[in-house]
Every structure is written in structure tokens, then in C-alpha cells.
Amino acid sequence: MRRGSTTVETVGVIGAGVAGLAAAGVLARQGFKVEVFEANDKIGGCCSTTEIGGFTFNDGALYLALPALLDRTFEAVGLDRRSALPLRRITAPQTTVLPTGDRVTFGDGRRITVQRARGTIDELLLERELDRMMSRWEPALRLLTDEILAEPLSLPRALAKGWRQLPKFRGTVAAELNRLFSDDAVRAAMSGVLLYTGIPPQQQPVISILGLVTLFSDGFHLPEGGMGQVPKALGDAVRIGGGKIHLNSRIDRIAVSGDRVRGLRLRGQELVELDAVVSTASGMLTFGSLLSPTDSPRRLARKAERAQLSHSAFSVQLGLRNKINTPSHSNCQLPLMERQGDVFSPCDDGVKWLVYDTPTVTLPELSLTGGSIIEMYPPVQRGLPIDDWTDSRDAHIVDKALEALSRVHDLDVAVTRVTSPKGFQDRLNLYRGAVYGLSPKVAPWNHFPHRTAIRGLYQSGQTTYPGYSVGRSAISGVLAAEALIQDQ
């Protein structure tokens, strides 16, 4: 296998998250000698899980969407996803309570229940409006998942296949929901599904509505056994292909000679000589610190310096001895859509708008028998320097979160697990604690490319097309590996 006059036999992969494991699995299957270097003491990155006191907690990712992208990833590494990674559909996705007392529940498929504090809702009208949204947007979702996201980014190909869809992609989520749905409570619940982006609906690009369409079409899922089963299966594929995974192996530098990769320098160790490298560290780290300033391509170094980052997050996870009475996986107390920017106001004086997940509604086996797990992301001040996240600041936010949860549930807490933005940076290697790396507002063509100006260096992961989320990040790993193979 050659590119020019250089034979590529050994490939190093930086990071054993889903992107790195997917890339390594593809390459190992093709006969390359693959070495994966993971800074932490376990694989999975943002898709890993941690067991504490009989409770299995998510380290980052909370659920799976777009299962077709996972099917494509598993096929590429030589596994059947359905047998290697059984999924359980979240049949009770979300319940939203509004200040009016109205309650909106999204059930399995397209089932929506609205309980009015006063009066009733026109159910036939709501059904027609939901059908109208799906008729308008599901073709765009299918185009993206089946033909666009699973292939390398190509604007000419995307335009050729999707030009009929282009007029839809103007405006914001708020404008589209106002156009599609007549009921305030329904609009608020719909936009509430998309608040994970960290962006209020008035600022979210309308393409984000595809996350909502996914809920009503393909659904959201949890792997049986928890999110950590995704990297476990992909890690098995790497080993089956003869690849090696090295834990506690932090990379200090990508070594370059001339215009070509020469290997990786591990912390405290000599240079590991390699013919090619796939980096799944964020583009900001790859081109901002892992490459020396003289080696980093100028255009990509500028992109790294000017990157528009996603929001940071503060996670409070509780392992409860008691089973709480909650109807859905996600449970929200939200304002109407027009005021949902308030959800992101820092909780220094208390959590006003309560949003939390209970994965044990779908997978009770994640907790002690008769217990529950709660995952909550209270809003915090954005833009704080990482070192300002101290133990005392963390404890104050946890107190406010527990105070808010205690208003609606009896909490018999066995385990409290806290991850601040500093924790997301230090433990999960997220650049400046930004949970998605790049903001969801960043257009695909402004993500980092799979091929770089340095021969033998490829980029992958959530800051590289097709972007964030488990399935899309995994596909990014597949695409980077395929680019390397094509270049031989």
C-alpha cells in the first residue's frame, strides 16, 4: 500500500473514543498494523460509562440517535450491529410541564398526549400538524442519513442530491415551529427536545429540527448494558483485526519531518515511529498543541485558534436507593418557547427551570435493585476560565440542583457524581470543556477536514465532518480511515 514512494504499514490512532475505535477497526480489518493510544485508563471517551456503588453512570453521551449511522459503522468494522450491540428503544422519551400547568408527553412513535390545566386540545389538529412536520422534514432526514452523512463531505454531491430540500434550510427552529404548530404548549415541548444544543430556539439554525424529526421517526435508544457497550463492541473489532489498544498513553506531540508524519511522542517515552496517524483529538488540540507551531498547517492553525466552541456543561448524577415516580426518560419544567433562553441562566440563586434525565426508566438494570439514576445538567455561568471551577463552586451548584430536585422527588441518595467543565476537560479531554467541541451553529464545511496538508496525518472525531453525536462521530472515524486507504 503506497502513497507516492512511501509504504504505509503502521498507523497510530490518537484516542479510543468511538471515532478512534471505528477508524482503527476499519484499518485493522484492511491489514494495517494499528496502535491506538488512549490517555485515560479505559476506552470510550465521551461514550464510556463508570460503575460506582452498583450504579452505571454515563460519562458523557446520554442516548443514541440515528441508528442507521451505527449500522454503517459496525458494517465497516466487520460486525453486525444488531447482535453485537442490542439497542432498547426509549418508549417514553419526554414529559414537559409548562407554567400554565399544561403537561405534554411524547410517547413511542408519533404518540403525543397533552393534558390541559384548563380545557382540551384539538387532537385531530395536532395529529395533522405533526404529520405535516414529518412530511416536510423526514425526506431531508432520510437524505442526510442514507446518502449525505455516510459519505465524505462534497458540496457538489450534496447539492445534486438535495437541491429540492435547500429552501427549507433557511431560518430558525423557533420560526419553523411557529409555522408548523398552533399550540403554545406543544411548541414549547418540541423546542425543549433540542435544548441539548445549548442554544435557544430563536438562535438555533432550522436544520436542528432534524433532531426532533429523528425522535418521531427512528426514535432514541440506549444500548443494553449502557452507553459503554458501544466502545466495548468497537474495541472488540479492533482486537479481532489484530490492532492494539494502549491505555494511559497520553500523546505530547505528533512528530513531523518535512511534510510527512513520522510518529507520536508519548508523555515520558521515546518516539513511536509510525507511517500514518489518525487524530481523534479535537481539531483545536491537533492543530493548536499536538503539532508544533512550525509543523501545523497555517490555515488549520488559524481555524483552531478562531473555532466557535459549543457550550460547556456541568453534570450532576445521582444514584438513588429509591425508585422515583417519573414518567419519562427526560423530564422538564420549561417556560414557553419564546422564553426558553431563560433555561440557560446561571443557577447561582437556584434552578428555576428543571431538566433531568432518568435512564433507569428504560434500563432499570443500570441501578441497584429498586433504585434510580438521575442525570441533571444545571445551567452555569459560561465563559469562566477553567481554573475558576473550584470544589467550593462545584458544591454550591450541586446544592442548588439537589434543592430543585427535592421539590419534586424524595431523594435517598447513595452516590453523587459531579463533573464540571474542568472535569470534562481533564477527564474526557474536551477542549476547554466544550461538550461538542464546535458549536452546533458551525456549518459542516467549517469543520476540520479528514485529510490534512501533512502527508500521513488524518483528522477525525466530533469536530470533523459529519460532526458531533455518537453515530456521526463514529462515521467520521470510518471516513478518515477510508481516506487513508484511498490515498495508498
C-alpha positions in Angstrom: 0.0 0.0 0.0 1.7 3.2 -1.2 1.2 6.9 -1.4 3.9 8.2 -3.7 7.0 6.3 -2.7 6.1 5.7 1.0 4.6 2.4 2.1 2.1 2.7 4.9 2.1 -0.3 7.2 1.8 1.0 10.7 -0.9 3.5 11.8 -1.3 5.3 15.1 -4.7 6.4 16.3 -4.9 9.1 18.9 -7.9 8.4 21.2 -10.0 5.4 21.9 -13.4 7.1 21.7 -15.9 5.9 19.1 -14.2 7.8 16.3 -10.8 6.4 17.1 -12.1 2.8 17.6 -14.1 3.0 14.4 -11.1 4.2 12.4 -8.8 1.6 14.0 -11.4 -1.2 13.3 -11.6 -0.3 9.6 -7.8 -0.1 9.2 -7.1 -3.3 11.2 -9.6 -5.1 9.0 -7.7 -3.9 5.9 -4.5 -5.4 7.2 -2.7 -2.4 8.6 -0.8 -2.7 11.9 -2.8 -0.4 14.1 -1.8 1.0 17.5 -4.4 3.0 19.4 -3.2 5.4 22.2 -5.8 6.4 24.8 -4.9 8.9 27.6 -7.4 7.5 30.1 -7.5 4.2 31.8 -10.4 2.9 29.7 -11.8 3.2 26.2 -14.9 5.1 25.1 -14.1 8.7 25.7 -17.4 10.6 25.8 -19.4 7.4 25.2 -18.0 5.5 28.2 -19.7 4.6 31.4 -18.5 4.3 35.0 -19.8 2.0 37.7 -19.9 3.4 41.2 -21.5 1.6 44.1 -23.7 -0.6 41.9 -24.8 2.3 39.6 -23.7 2.6 36.0 -23.3 6.3 35.1 -22.8 7.8 31.6 -19.5 9.7 31.3 -20.8 11.9 28.5 -23.3 10.8 25.8 -26.8 10.2 27.1 -28.5 8.2 24.3 -28.2 7.1 20.7 -30.0 8.6 17.7 -29.7 7.8 14.0 -29.1 4.1 14.5 -28.5 3.7 10.7 -25.2 5.5 11.1 -24.2 3.0 13.8 -25.2 0.2 11.4 -22.9 1.6 8.7 -20.1 1.9 11.3 -20.4 -1.7 12.5 -20.6 -3.0 9.0 -17.4 -1.2 8.1 -15.5 -2.8 11.0 -17.0 -6.2 10.2 -19.7 -6.6 12.9 -23.4 -7.0 12.8 -24.7 -4.2 14.9 -27.9 -5.9 16.0 -26.1 -8.9 17.5 -23.0 -7.0 18.7 -24.9 -4.1 20.2 -28.6 -4.7 21.0 -30.5 -1.4 21.5 -33.5 -0.7 23.6 -35.8 2.0 22.3 -36.7 4.8 24.7 -40.5 4.4 24.5 -41.2 7.3 27.0 -38.9 10.0 25.6 -40.0 13.2 27.3 -42.6 14.8 29.6 -42.8 18.6 29.7 -44.6 20.7 32.3 -45.4 24.3 31.4 -46.0 27.3 33.8 -49.7 27.1 32.7 -49.9 23.7 34.3 -50.2 22.0 30.9 -48.3 18.8 30.5 -47.1 17.4 27.2 -45.8 13.8 26.9 -44.0 12.3 23.9 -44.6 8.6 23.8 -43.4 5.9 21.4 -43.5 6.7 17.7 -45.8 9.7 17.0 -47.9 9.5 20.1 -48.3 12.9 21.8 -50.5 13.4 24.9 -51.5 16.9 26.1 -53.1 17.3 29.5 -54.6 20.7 29.9 -54.8 22.5 33.2 -58.0 24.1 31.6 -59.9 23.0 28.6 -58.9 20.4 26.0 -56.6 20.3 22.9 -57.8 19.6 19.4 -56.2 16.2 19.0 -57.0 15.8 15.3 -55.4 19.2 14.5 -52.3 18.2 16.5 -52.1 14.9 14.6 -52.4 16.8 11.2 -49.7 19.3 12.3 -47.3 16.5 13.3 -47.9 14.7 10.1 -47.2 17.9 8.2 -43.9 18.3 10.0 -42.9 14.8 9.2 -43.9 15.0 5.6 -41.9 18.2 5.2 -38.8 17.2 7.1 -38.5 13.4 7.1 -37.3 13.3 3.4 -34.5 15.6 4.4 -33.6 13.4 7.3 -33.5 10.3 5.1 -31.4 12.1 2.5 -28.9 13.1 5.2 -28.6 9.7 7.0 -28.8 7.5 3.9 -26.8 9.5 1.3 -25.0 12.5 2.7 -23.6 11.9 6.2 -22.4 8.4 5.5 -20.1 9.7 2.7 -17.2 12.3 2.6 -18.3 15.9 2.6 -18.9 17.0 -1.0 -20.9 20.2 -1.7 -21.5 19.4 -5.4 -22.8 15.9 -4.5 -25.0 17.3 -1.6 -26.4 20.0 -4.0 -27.0 17.5 -6.7 -28.9 15.2 -4.4 -30.5 17.7 -2.1 -31.3 20.8 -4.1 -35.0 20.3 -3.7 -34.6 20.4 0.1 -32.5 23.6 0.2 -35.4 26.1 0.5 -36.3 24.5 3.9 -32.9 25.3 5.4 -33.5 29.0 6.0 -34.5 30.5 9.3 -34.5 29.2 12.9 -36.1 26.4 14.8 -38.4 28.9 16.6 -39.7 30.3 13.3 -40.3 26.8 11.9 -42.2 25.5 15.0 -44.3 28.7 15.0 -45.2 27.9 11.4 -45.9 24.2 12.0 -47.8 24.1 15.3 -50.6 26.2 16.6 -50.4 25.3 20.3 -48.0 27.1 22.7 -47.6 24.1 25.0 -46.8 21.8 22.1 -44.3 24.2 20.6 -42.5 24.6 24.0 -42.3 20.8 24.4 -41.0 20.4 20.8 -38.3 23.0 21.2 -37.4 21.6 24.6 -36.2 18.4 22.9 -33.5 20.5 21.2 -32.2 22.4 24.2 -29.3 19.9 24.5 -27.6 22.1 21.9 -27.1 24.8 24.5 -28.8 27.3 22.1 -32.2 28.9 22.5 -34.7 28.1 19.7 -34.6 31.7 18.4 -30.9 31.2 17.5 -30.8 27.5 16.5 -30.4 27.0 12.8 -33.5 25.3 11.4 -31.6 22.2 10.4 -31.5 21.4 14.1 -35.2 20.4 13.8 -34.0 17.1 12.3 -33.1 16.1 15.8 -36.8 16.4 16.7 -37.8 14.6 13.5 -35.5 11.8 14.5 -37.3 11.3 17.8 -40.6 10.8 16.0 -39.2 8.6 13.2 -36.2 6.4 14.2 -36.5 7.2 17.9 -33.9 7.5 20.6 -32.2 4.4 22.0 -30.0 3.1 24.8 -27.6 0.1 24.4 -28.5 -2.8 26.6 -25.9 -2.5 29.4 -25.4 1.2 29.0 -23.6 3.6 26.6 -20.3 2.0 27.3 -21.3 -1.1 25.3 -20.8 0.9 22.1 -17.0 1.3 22.6 -16.8 -2.2 24.0 -18.1 -3.7 20.8 -15.9 -1.4 18.6 -12.9 -2.2 20.7 -13.6 -5.9 20.2 -13.5 -5.3 16.5 -10.1 -3.6 16.7 -8.6 -6.6 18.6 -10.2 -9.1 16.3 -8.4 -7.4 13.5 -5.1 -7.6 15.3 -5.0 -4.0 16.5 -3.6 -3.0 19.9 -5.1 -0.5 22.3 -2.8 1.2 24.8 -4.4 2.8 27.8 -2.8 5.5 30.0 -0.9 6.7 26.9 -1.1 10.4 26.5 0.3 12.0 23.4 2.5 15.0 23.8 3.4 15.6 20.1 2.7 14.5 16.6 6.2 14.2 15.1 6.6 15.6 11.6 9.7 15.6 9.3 9.4 17.6 6.2 5.8 17.4 5.1 5.2 13.9 6.5 4.2 12.3 9.8 6.9 10.3 11.4 5.3 9.1 14.6 3.9 10.0 18.0 5.8 11.1 21.1 4.1 9.8 24.2 4.5 11.5 27.5 7.6 10.3 29.3 8.5 7.9 26.4 10.6 7.8 23.3 9.1 8.5 19.8 6.9 5.7 18.5 7.7 5.6 14.8 4.6 5.3 12.5 3.8 5.6 8.8 0.5 7.4 9.4 -1.6 8.9 12.2 -5.3 9.4 12.7 -6.0 12.0 15.4 -9.4 12.0 17.1 -8.4 14.7 19.5 -10.4 17.8 18.6 -9.1 19.9 15.7 -8.3 22.6 18.2 -5.9 20.3 20.0 -4.5 18.6 17.0 -3.6 21.8 15.1 -3.2 24.0 18.2 -1.0 22.0 20.5 -0.2 18.4 19.3 1.6 19.8 16.3 4.5 22.2 16.8 3.7 25.7 15.6 6.2 25.3 12.7 4.5 22.0 11.6 0.9 22.9 12.0 -0.6 23.9 8.6 -1.3 27.7 8.8 -4.9 27.5 7.6 -5.8 24.8 10.1 -3.9 26.5 12.9 -6.0 29.7 12.3 -9.2 27.6 12.2 -8.2 26.1 15.5 -7.5 29.5 17.1 -10.8 31.0 15.8 -13.0 28.0 16.4 -16.5 28.8 17.6 -16.9 26.5 20.6 -20.0 24.8 21.9 -21.3 25.5 25.4 -19.7 23.9 28.5 -21.7 21.7 30.8 -21.9 20.9 34.5 -23.2 17.4 35.3 -24.8 16.2 38.5 -25.5 12.5 38.5 -27.3 10.8 41.4 -27.6 7.1 42.3 -30.7 6.7 44.4 -31.6 3.8 46.6 -35.3 4.5 46.0 -37.3 4.3 42.7 -38.6 7.7 41.9 -42.0 8.3 40.3 -41.1 9.8 36.9 -43.0 9.1 33.7 -40.3 9.6 31.1 -36.6 9.4 30.2 -36.4 13.2 30.1 -38.4 15.3 32.4 -38.7 19.1 32.0 -40.2 22.1 33.7 -39.9 24.7 30.9 -41.1 28.2 30.0 -42.9 28.7 26.7 -40.7 28.6 23.7 -40.3 32.4 23.5 -38.7 32.4 26.9 -36.5 29.3 26.7 -33.3 31.3 26.6 -34.0 31.7 30.3 -33.3 28.0 30.8 -29.6 28.8 30.3 -29.5 31.5 33.0 -26.9 30.5 35.7 -28.4 28.7 38.7 -26.4 30.7 41.3 -29.6 31.7 43.0 -31.3 28.3 42.4 -32.5 26.2 39.5 -35.8 27.7 38.2 -36.3 25.5 35.1 -35.8 21.9 36.0 -34.5 19.5 33.3 -33.2 16.0 34.1 -32.9 12.5 32.6 -33.8 9.2 34.3 -32.1 6.4 32.2 -33.4 3.8 34.6 -36.9 4.3 33.2 -35.7 2.4 30.1 -32.8 0.4 31.7 -33.6 -0.3 35.4 -30.7 -2.6 35.5 -28.3 0.3 35.5 -29.0 0.9 39.2 -29.2 -1.1 42.3 -32.4 -3.2 42.6 -35.3 -0.8 43.4 -33.1 2.3 42.8 -32.9 5.0 40.2 -30.3 7.2 38.4 -30.8 10.9 37.7 -28.7 12.9 35.3 -29.0 16.6 35.5 -27.2 19.5 33.8 -27.9 22.6 35.8 -27.2 25.9 33.9 -23.9 27.6 34.8 -22.1 30.7 34.0 -20.5 30.4 30.6 -17.1 31.6 29.7 -15.5 31.1 33.1 -11.8 30.3 32.9 -11.3 26.6 33.5 -9.3 27.1 36.7 -12.2 29.0 38.2 -14.1 25.7 38.6 -13.2 25.0 42.2 -14.5 22.5 44.7 -16.5 25.2 46.5 -18.1 26.4 43.3 -19.0 22.9 42.3 -20.5 22.2 45.8 -22.7 25.3 45.6 -24.1 24.3 42.2 -24.8 20.7 43.5 -26.7 22.2 46.5 -28.9 24.2 44.1 -29.5 21.2 41.9 -30.5 19.0 44.8 -32.7 21.7 46.3 -34.6 21.9 43.0 -34.9 18.1 42.5 -36.1 17.7 46.1 -39.1 19.8 45.3 -40.5 17.1 43.0 -38.9 13.9 44.3 -37.9 12.2 47.5 -34.2 11.5 47.1 -32.5 8.7 49.0 -29.0 9.5 47.6 -26.4 6.7 47.7 -23.9 8.2 45.2 -23.4 11.7 43.9 -21.1 12.2 40.9 -20.2 15.7 39.7 -18.4 16.7 36.5 -17.6 20.4 36.0 -16.3 22.0 32.8 -12.9 21.5 34.2 -13.7 17.8 34.7 -14.9 17.5 31.1 -11.6 19.0 30.0 -9.3 17.0 32.3 -11.2 13.7 32.4 -12.6 13.5 28.9 -10.1 15.7 27.1 -12.7 18.1 25.8 -11.1 21.3 24.7 -11.8 24.0 27.2 -14.7 21.8 28.5 -16.8 22.4 25.4 -19.1 19.4 25.2 -19.4 19.2 21.4 -16.1 20.9 20.6 -17.5 23.1 17.9 -20.9 24.9 18.3 -23.8 23.2 16.5 -24.1 26.5 14.7 -20.9 25.8 12.8 -21.6 24.7 9.2 -20.2 21.3 8.1 -17.7 22.9 5.6 -16.2 24.8 8.6 -15.4 21.5 10.4 -11.9 20.2 10.3 -11.1 18.1 7.2 -10.2 14.4 7.3 -7.2 14.9 5.0 -4.6 17.5 6.2 -1.8 19.2 4.4 0.7 16.9 6.2 1.1 13.6 4.4 0.1 10.7 6.6 -2.0 12.8 9.0 -5.7 12.4 9.1 -8.3 14.0 11.4 -11.5 12.6 12.9 -13.9 12.9 15.8 -16.7 15.3 16.8 -15.0 18.4 15.3 -14.6 16.7 11.9 -17.4 16.1 9.4 -20.1 14.9 10.0 -19.7 16.3 13.5 -21.0 15.6 17.0 -23.1 12.8 18.4 -22.1 9.2 18.8 -23.2 7.9 15.4 -21.9 10.8 13.5 -18.6 10.8 15.3 -18.2 7.1 14.6 -18.8 7.7 10.9 -16.2 10.4 11.0 -13.7 7.7 12.1 -14.8 5.5 9.3 -14.4 8.3 6.7 -10.9 9.2 8.0 -9.8 5.5 7.7 -11.3 5.2 4.2 -9.5 8.4 3.2 -6.2 6.9 4.4 -6.9 3.7 2.5 -7.8 5.6 -0.7 -4.5 7.6 -0.5 -2.3 4.5 -0.7 
